[in-house]
């Protein structure tokens, strides 16, 4: 992350609405004073996102995770952040679980068939005979 600045403030609805990236920086990260791990990231282009970050489990060896929240409302974001932080403290790794599911699904017959159908369906729809009634195709042969 080039040219990143981090500040601590109380994240409120008004602050989030008026927050801008500081001039000359790629992004500015504003961390909440009250809830550790909860913050707001503002990019140079003006994109804003609330996030929560923490460690899965305890200790320095625990994996770090950052989860982008699906809201820009300060109150709802703080509530969601507390839930995610609690899950992380108990050792639940949402991102790791999603990655494991995706990796498991790539090696199954179902995944292979779905991938094949995605690739081939578009090609089959482009063939000239696709709009021909089945009876006329049988009569031609």
Secondary structure, 3 states (H helix, E strand, C coil): CCCEEEEEECCCHHHHHHCCCCCCCCEEEEEECCCCCEEEEEECCCCEEEEEEEECCCCCCCCEEEEECCCCCHHHHHHHHHHHHHHHHCCCCHHHHHHHHHHHHHCCHHHHHHHHHHHHHHHHHCCHHHHCCHHHHHHHC
